């Protein structure tokens, strides 16, 4: 079974991030991802970057992933 820490590692290995947090039950996950790579991209494009980082794991290991994607500036303004 895939753990939230596994999903976090997969994302970090495929995308330069300032912050990643993941929770979930082994099939359904929720992630907050902060990356400068998201700057100038709409939400769909941001999510595509995360899906690209996860690659085939999205089809084989991860049943569902809900994402909150932000740029570092958006993250700092929120926190």
N, CA, C and O atoms as CSV, one atom per row, in Angstrom:
chain,resi,resn,atom,element,x,y,z
A,1,UNK,N,N,0.843,-1.178,0.000
A,1,UNK,CA,C,0.000,0.000,0.000
A,1,UNK,C,C,0.899,1.255,0.000
A,1,UNK,O,O,1.916,1.313,0.691
A,2,UNK,N,N,0.496,2.226,-0.776
A,2,UNK,CA,C,1.227,3.492,-0.865
A,2,UNK,C,C,0.878,4.354,0.352
A,2,UNK,O,O,-0.288,4.485,0.724
A,3,UNK,N,N,1.902,4.930,0.954
A,3,UNK,CA,C,1.708,5.795,2.118
A,3,UNK,C,C,1.796,7.263,1.687
A,3,UNK,O,O,2.390,7.561,0.651
A,4,UNK,N,N,1.217,8.176,2.458
A,4,UNK,CA,C,1.339,9.593,2.130
A,4,UNK,C,C,2.795,10.040,1.964
A,4,UNK,O,O,3.099,10.851,1.089
A,5,UNK,N,N,3.693,9.515,2.799
A,5,UNK,CA,C,5.112,9.876,2.672
A,5,UNK,C,C,5.694,9.431,1.328
A,5,UNK,O,O,6.574,10.092,0.779
A,6,UNK,N,N,5.197,8.306,0.804
A,6,UNK,CA,C,5.648,7.836,-0.508
A,6,UNK,C,C,5.239,8.831,-1.592
A,6,UNK,O,O,6.044,9.195,-2.449
A,7,UNK,N,N,3.987,9.265,-1.545
A,7,UNK,CA,C,3.482,10.215,-2.537
A,7,UNK,C,C,4.272,11.518,-2.444
A,7,UNK,O,O,4.620,12.108,-3.467
A,8,UNK,N,N,4.552,11.961,-1.241
A,8,UNK,CA,C,5.352,13.179,-1.030
A,8,UNK,C,C,6.722,13.023,-1.683
A,8,UNK,O,O,7.182,13.926,-2.383
A,9,UNK,N,N,7.365,11.903,-1.463
A,9,UNK,CA,C,8.685,11.645,-2.046
A,9,UNK,C,C,8.604,11.611,-3.564
A,9,UNK,O,O,9.466,12.177,-4.237
A,10,UNK,N,N,7.585,10.958,-4.117
A,10,UNK,CA,C,7.428,10.891,-5.572
A,10,UNK,C,C,7.323,12.296,-6.164
A,10,UNK,O,O,7.959,12.597,-7.175
A,11,UNK,N,N,6.528,13.147,-5.538
A,11,UNK,CA,C,6.349,14.516,-6.035
A,11,UNK,C,C,7.672,15.276,-5.952
A,11,UNK,O,O,8.080,15.934,-6.909
A,12,UNK,N,N,8.334,15.179,-4.806
A,12,UNK,CA,C,9.596,15.914,-4.616
A,12,UNK,C,C,10.693,15.447,-5.565
A,12,UNK,O,O,11.548,16.241,-5.958
A,13,UNK,N,N,10.679,14.191,-5.932
A,13,UNK,CA,C,11.685,13.665,-6.853
A,13,UNK,C,C,11.471,14.160,-8.279
A,13,UNK,O,O,12.420,14.240,-9.059
A,14,UNK,N,N,10.230,14.490,-8.619
A,14,UNK,CA,C,9.921,14.883,-9.988
A,14,UNK,C,C,9.665,16.356,-10.200
A,14,UNK,O,O,9.496,16.796,-11.338
A,15,UNK,N,N,9.632,17.139,-9.114
A,15,UNK,CA,C,9.292,18.553,-9.221
A,15,UNK,C,C,9.994,19.308,-8.095
A,15,UNK,O,O,9.907,18.922,-6.929
A,16,UNK,N,N,10.686,20.381,-8.452
A,16,UNK,CA,C,11.344,21.207,-7.426
A,16,UNK,C,C,10.266,21.922,-6.616
A,16,UNK,O,O,9.484,22.702,-7.159
A,17,UNK,N,N,10.231,21.651,-5.319
A,17,UNK,CA,C,9.182,22.194,-4.457
A,17,UNK,C,C,9.780,22.883,-3.235
A,17,UNK,O,O,10.828,22.488,-2.724
A,18,UNK,N,N,9.092,23.909,-2.788
A,18,UNK,CA,C,9.461,24.545,-1.519
A,18,UNK,C,C,8.767,23.869,-0.350
A,18,UNK,O,O,9.279,23.842,0.769
A,19,UNK,N,N,7.589,23.322,-0.631
A,19,UNK,CA,C,6.808,22.677,0.423
A,19,UNK,C,C,5.909,21.620,-0.217
A,19,UNK,O,O,5.306,21.854,-1.264
A,20,UNK,N,N,5.829,20.461,0.423
A,20,UNK,CA,C,4.882,19.422,0.020
A,20,UNK,C,C,4.369,18.764,1.294
A,20,UNK,O,O,5.155,18.339,2.141
A,21,UNK,N,N,3.057,18.683,1.426
A,21,UNK,CA,C,2.463,17.900,2.502
A,21,UNK,C,C,1.382,17.025,1.882
A,21,UNK,O,O,0.635,17.459,1.006
A,22,UNK,N,N,1.314,15.781,2.356
A,22,UNK,CA,C,0.369,14.818,1.792
A,22,UNK,C,C,-0.287,14.052,2.936
A,22,UNK,O,O,0.380,13.620,3.877
A,23,UNK,N,N,-1.585,13.895,2.838
A,23,UNK,CA,C,-2.315,13.035,3.769
A,23,UNK,C,C,-3.145,12.075,2.924
A,23,UNK,O,O,-3.394,12.327,1.746
A,24,UNK,N,N,-3.567,10.983,3.532
A,24,UNK,CA,C,-4.385,10.044,2.781
A,24,UNK,C,C,-4.488,8.694,3.443
A,24,UNK,O,O,-3.900,8.443,4.495
A,25,UNK,N,N,-5.259,7.819,2.793
A,25,UNK,CA,C,-5.567,6.515,3.369
A,25,UNK,C,C,-4.951,5.336,2.617
A,25,UNK,O,O,-5.296,4.185,2.885
A,26,UNK,N,N,-4.055,5.607,1.691
A,26,UNK,CA,C,-3.436,4.534,0.926
A,26,UNK,C,C,-3.917,4.468,-0.507
A,26,UNK,O,O,-3.236,3.901,-1.362
A,27,UNK,N,N,-5.074,5.035,-0.785
A,27,UNK,CA,C,-5.595,5.108,-2.153
A,27,UNK,C,C,-6.004,6.529,-2.519
A,27,UNK,O,O,-5.762,6.985,-3.636
A,28,UNK,N,N,-6.615,7.215,-1.584
A,28,UNK,CA,C,-7.063,8.584,-1.801
A,28,UNK,C,C,-6.152,9.520,-1.012
A,28,UNK,O,O,-5.934,9.336,0.185
A,29,UNK,N,N,-5.624,10.531,-1.711
A,29,UNK,CA,C,-4.662,11.428,-1.092
A,29,UNK,C,C,-5.039,12.883,-1.328
A,29,UNK,O,O,-5.701,13.224,-2.308
A,30,UNK,N,N,-4.599,13.733,-0.400
A,30,UNK,CA,C,-4.741,15.177,-0.541
A,30,UNK,C,C,-3.361,15.788,-0.334
A,30,UNK,O,O,-2.673,15.478,0.639
A,31,UNK,N,N,-2.964,16.663,-1.261
A,31,UNK,CA,C,-1.622,17.240,-1.208
A,31,UNK,C,C,-1.664,18.751,-1.338
A,31,UNK,O,O,-2.471,19.307,-2.083
A,32,UNK,N,N,-0.777,19.403,-0.598
A,32,UNK,CA,C,-0.499,20.817,-0.775
A,32,UNK,C,C,0.913,20.897,-1.321
A,32,UNK,O,O,1.860,20.391,-0.719
A,33,UNK,N,N,1.038,21.544,-2.476
A,33,UNK,CA,C,2.324,21.581,-3.175
A,33,UNK,C,C,2.651,23.023,-3.517
A,33,UNK,O,O,1.852,23.725,-4.137
A,34,UNK,N,N,3.841,23.458,-3.106
A,34,UNK,CA,C,4.309,24.817,-3.371
A,34,UNK,C,C,5.557,24.721,-4.233
A,34,UNK,O,O,6.555,24.118,-3.837
A,35,UNK,N,N,5.489,25.328,-5.430
A,35,UNK,CA,C,6.619,25.258,-6.347
A,35,UNK,C,C,6.708,26.518,-7.195
A,35,UNK,O,O,5.692,27.047,-7.646
A,36,UNK,N,N,7.925,26.992,-7.407
A,36,UNK,CA,C,8.146,28.139,-8.296
A,36,UNK,C,C,7.797,27.770,-9.735
A,36,UNK,O,O,7.528,28.652,-10.550
A,37,UNK,N,N,7.798,26.491,-10.051
A,37,UNK,CA,C,7.451,26.039,-11.399
A,37,UNK,C,C,6.003,26.367,-11.761
A,37,UNK,O,O,5.642,26.357,-12.938
A,38,UNK,N,N,5.176,26.656,-10.759
A,38,UNK,CA,C,3.771,26.965,-10.996
A,38,UNK,C,C,3.542,28.417,-11.432
A,38,UNK,O,O,2.455,28.756,-11.899
A,39,UNK,N,N,4.538,29.259,-11.286
A,39,UNK,CA,C,4.396,30.686,-11.620
A,39,UNK,C,C,4.000,30.846,-13.086
A,39,UNK,O,O,4.600,30.245,-13.976
A,40,UNK,N,N,2.985,31.663,-13.315
A,40,UNK,CA,C,2.529,31.953,-14.672
A,40,UNK,C,C,1.683,30.862,-15.297
A,40,UNK,O,O,1.318,30.964,-16.468
A,41,UNK,N,N,1.364,29.825,-14.548
A,41,UNK,CA,C,0.560,28.720,-15.070
A,41,UNK,C,C,-0.808,28.713,-14.388
A,41,UNK,O,O,-0.932,29.074,-13.217
A,42,UNK,N,N,-1.819,28.301,-15.128
A,42,UNK,CA,C,-3.141,28.172,-14.520
A,42,UNK,C,C,-3.201,26.866,-13.722
A,42,UNK,O,O,-2.270,26.062,-13.772
A,43,UNK,N,N,-4.279,26.659,-12.998
A,43,UNK,CA,C,-4.393,25.481,-12.117
A,43,UNK,C,C,-4.270,24.166,-12.889
A,43,UNK,O,O,-3.630,23.227,-12.415
A,44,UNK,N,N,-4.872,24.096,-14.061
A,44,UNK,CA,C,-4.786,22.868,-14.846
A,44,UNK,C,C,-3.327,22.579,-15.206
A,44,UNK,O,O,-2.871,21.443,-15.079
A,45,UNK,N,N,-2.606,23.586,-15.648
A,45,UNK,CA,C,-1.196,23.409,-15.994
A,45,UNK,C,C,-0.363,23.031,-14.770
A,45,UNK,O,O,0.558,22.221,-14.871
A,46,UNK,N,N,-0.682,23.613,-13.623
A,46,UNK,CA,C,0.022,23.268,-12.383
A,46,UNK,C,C,-0.207,21.798,-12.039
A,46,UNK,O,O,0.730,21.077,-11.696
A,47,UNK,N,N,-1.447,21.370,-12.133
A,47,UNK,CA,C,-1.772,19.977,-11.812
A,47,UNK,C,C,-1.114,19.031,-12.811
A,47,UNK,O,O,-0.695,17.935,-12.439
A,48,UNK,N,N,-1.019,19.439,-14.067
A,48,UNK,CA,C,-0.343,18.614,-15.067
A,48,UNK,C,C,1.128,18.408,-14.709
A,48,UNK,O,O,1.676,17.328,-14.931
A,49,UNK,N,N,1.768,19.438,-14.155
A,49,UNK,CA,C,3.159,19.296,-13.725
A,49,UNK,C,C,3.279,18.247,-12.618
A,49,UNK,O,O,4.224,17.458,-12.605
A,50,UNK,N,N,2.325,18.241,-11.699
A,50,UNK,CA,C,2.347,17.258,-10.610
A,50,UNK,C,C,2.099,15.856,-11.170
A,50,UNK,O,O,2.788,14.906,-10.797
A,51,UNK,N,N,1.117,15.727,-12.064
A,51,UNK,CA,C,0.848,14.424,-12.676
A,51,UNK,C,C,2.074,13.917,-13.427
A,51,UNK,O,O,2.373,12.723,-13.399
A,52,UNK,N,N,2.780,14.818,-14.096
A,52,UNK,CA,C,3.996,14.433,-14.816
A,52,UNK,C,C,5.045,13.926,-13.827
A,52,UNK,O,O,5.727,12.936,-14.094
A,53,UNK,N,N,5.172,14.606,-12.685
A,53,UNK,CA,C,6.128,14.174,-11.665
A,53,UNK,C,C,5.774,12.780,-11.130
A,53,UNK,O,O,6.663,11.986,-10.824
A,54,UNK,N,N,4.493,12.491,-11.021
A,54,UNK,CA,C,4.054,11.195,-10.503
A,54,UNK,C,C,4.115,10.097,-11.566
A,54,UNK,O,O,4.221,8.916,-11.238
A,55,UNK,N,N,4.049,10.484,-12.817
A,55,UNK,CA,C,4.147,9.524,-13.917
A,55,UNK,C,C,3.123,8.411,-13.829
A,55,UNK,O,O,1.956,8.648,-13.514
A,56,UNK,N,N,3.569,7.188,-14.111
A,56,UNK,CA,C,2.680,6.028,-14.142
A,56,UNK,C,C,2.115,5.667,-12.770
A,56,UNK,O,O,1.142,4.919,-12.672
A,57,UNK,N,N,2.718,6.192,-11.729
A,57,UNK,CA,C,2.200,5.899,-10.373
A,57,UNK,C,C,0.762,6.388,-10.218
A,57,UNK,O,O,-0.008,5.830,-9.438
A,58,UNK,N,N,0.410,7.422,-10.957
A,58,UNK,CA,C,-0.949,7.962,-10.872
A,58,UNK,C,C,-1.959,6.924,-11.339
A,58,UNK,O,O,-3.066,6.859,-10.805
A,59,UNK,N,N,-1.605,6.134,-12.297
A,59,UNK,CA,C,-2.530,5.101,-12.802
A,59,UNK,C,C,-2.422,3.811,-11.996
A,59,UNK,O,O,-3.426,3.144,-11.744
A,60,UNK,N,N,-1.216,3.466,-11.599
A,60,UNK,CA,C,-0.992,2.152,-10.998
A,60,UNK,C,C,-1.138,2.125,-9.475
A,60,UNK,O,O,-1.685,1.167,-8.929
A,61,UNK,N,N,-0.658,3.163,-8.784
A,61,UNK,CA,C,-0.590,3.110,-7.325
A,61,UNK,C,C,-1.533,4.072,-6.610
A,61,UNK,O,O,-2.007,3.780,-5.512
A,62,UNK,N,N,-1.801,5.207,-7.226
A,62,UNK,CA,C,-2.580,6.248,-6.572
A,62,UNK,C,C,-3.954,6.326,-7.222
A,62,UNK,O,O,-4.079,6.664,-8.399
A,63,UNK,N,N,-4.979,6.011,-6.444
A,63,UNK,CA,C,-6.335,5.989,-6.996
A,63,UNK,C,C,-6.872,7.403,-7.213
A,63,UNK,O,O,-7.484,7.681,-8.245
A,64,UNK,N,N,-6.650,8.288,-6.260
A,64,UNK,CA,C,-7.174,9.652,-6.366
A,64,UNK,C,C,-6.252,10.615,-5.624
A,64,UNK,O,O,-5.729,10.301,-4.555
A,65,UNK,N,N,-6.067,11.790,-6.215
A,65,UNK,CA,C,-5.223,12.813,-5.610
A,65,UNK,C,C,-5.901,14.161,-5.755
A,65,UNK,O,O,-6.121,14.642,-6.866
A,66,UNK,N,N,-6.227,14.762,-4.633
A,66,UNK,CA,C,-6.749,16.123,-4.597
A,66,UNK,C,C,-5.574,17.042,-4.300
A,66,UNK,O,O,-4.816,16.801,-3.361
A,67,UNK,N,N,-5.420,18.099,-5.099
A,67,UNK,CA,C,-4.250,18.966,-4.958
A,67,UNK,C,C,-4.623,20.407,-4.693
A,67,UNK,O,O,-5.604,20.927,-5.224
A,68,UNK,N,N,-3.814,21.042,-3.857
A,68,UNK,CA,C,-3.827,22.489,-3.657
A,68,UNK,C,C,-2.438,22.937,-4.092
A,68,UNK,O,O,-1.455,22.695,-3.392
A,69,UNK,N,N,-2.357,23.585,-5.240
A,69,UNK,CA,C,-1.059,24.010,-5.766
A,69,UNK,C,C,-0.927,25.518,-5.629
A,69,UNK,O,O,-1.879,26.261,-5.870
A,70,UNK,N,N,0.265,25.963,-5.240
A,70,UNK,CA,C,0.530,27.388,-5.036
A,70,UNK,C,C,1.955,27.719,-5.428
A,70,UNK,O,O,2.849,26.875,-5.376
A,71,UNK,N,N,2.143,28.961,-5.819
A,71,UNK,CA,C,3.498,29.470,-6.000
A,71,UNK,C,C,4.035,29.841,-4.621
A,71,UNK,O,O,3.258,29.964,-3.673
A,72,UNK,N,N,5.341,30.021,-4.493
A,72,UNK,CA,C,5.888,30.447,-3.201
A,72,UNK,C,C,5.277,31.757,-2.705
A,72,UNK,O,O,5.033,31.900,-1.507
A,73,UNK,N,N,5.025,32.716,-3.601
A,73,UNK,CA,C,4.410,33.992,-3.197
A,73,UNK,C,C,3.003,33.772,-2.659
A,73,UNK,O,O,2.628,34.371,-1.651
A,74,UNK,N,N,2.215,32.915,-3.324
A,74,UNK,CA,C,0.858,32.617,-2.839
A,74,UNK,C,C,0.928,31.935,-1.473
A,74,UNK,O,O,0.114,32.219,-0.595
A,75,UNK,N,N,1.883,31.052,-1.295
A,75,UNK,CA,C,2.055,30.323,-0.034
A,75,UNK,C,C,2.394,31.293,1.097
A,75,UNK,O,O,1.814,31.221,2.181
A,76,UNK,N,N,3.340,32.203,0.835
A,76,UNK,CA,C,3.719,33.170,1.869
A,76,UNK,C,C,2.554,34.100,2.214
A,76,UNK,O,O,2.376,34.451,3.380
A,77,UNK,N,N,1.768,34.498,1.229
A,77,UNK,CA,C,0.634,35.380,1.485
A,77,UNK,C,C,-0.436,34.678,2.318
A,77,UNK,O,O,-1.144,35.316,3.097
A,78,UNK,N,N,-0.546,33.372,2.148
A,78,UNK,CA,C,-1.544,32.592,2.886
A,78,UNK,C,C,-1.102,32.331,4.315
A,78,UNK,O,O,-1.936,32.242,5.217
A,79,UNK,N,N,0.181,32.209,4.527
A,79,UNK,CA,C,0.691,31.829,5.852
A,79,UNK,C,C,1.303,32.968,6.570
A,79,UNK,O,O,1.776,32.807,7.695
